[in-house]
Amino acid sequence: MKYILMICHDDAFRPLERLVADIGAWIRDMTKRKVHVNGYPLRPPRDAVTVMVRQGQIRVKDAPFARSREKMCACHVVECPSREEAIRVAASHPMAKVATIEVRPVWGE
């Protein structure tokens, strides 16, 4: 089953070079183990655009959808045989020590 790992942190977070290197090592390890499907770091929320269509009209807002203290900074898609394994994979991500990771199954899997 595929799961998305949504990594979030607050505005005060600043990644150290060591953390960035550890994330790269985690991705290489999970890819080698055939767990990591893909993943991406995200641009800051100030670069986000929210789009919706209501009554046939496109509405665009220069802001992220969610207004919360923590913002999504990256996401990974992983493939794991169980929810418990997806949780273990998320807990092994270096960002788990400094941020929050939401683990959510992909619909239809």
SULCOR-V239182 format. One record per pair of residues at least 24 apart in sequence whose C-alpha atoms are under 7 Angstrom apart, sorted by the first residue. I is the first residue (numbers start at 1). J is the second residue. Records with the same first field share a line. If there is no record, write none. Layout:
# SULCOR-V239182
I: J, J
This chain:
# SULCOR-V239182
1: 79, 80, 81, 82, 109
2: 77, 78, 79, 80, 105, 106, 109
3: 77, 78, 79, 86, 103, 104, 105, 106
4: 75, 76, 77, 78, 103, 104, 105, 106
5: 75, 76, 77, 90, 101, 102, 103, 104
6: 72, 74, 75, 76, 101, 102, 103
7: 72, 73, 74, 75, 99, 100, 101, 102
8: 70, 71, 72, 73, 99, 100, 101
9: 70, 71, 72, 73, 99, 100
10: 69, 70, 71
19: 94
22: 94
23: 93, 94
26: 93
35: 78, 79, 80
36: 77, 78, 79
37: 77, 78, 79
38: 76, 77
39: 75, 76, 77
40: 74, 75, 76
41: 73, 74, 75
42: 73, 74
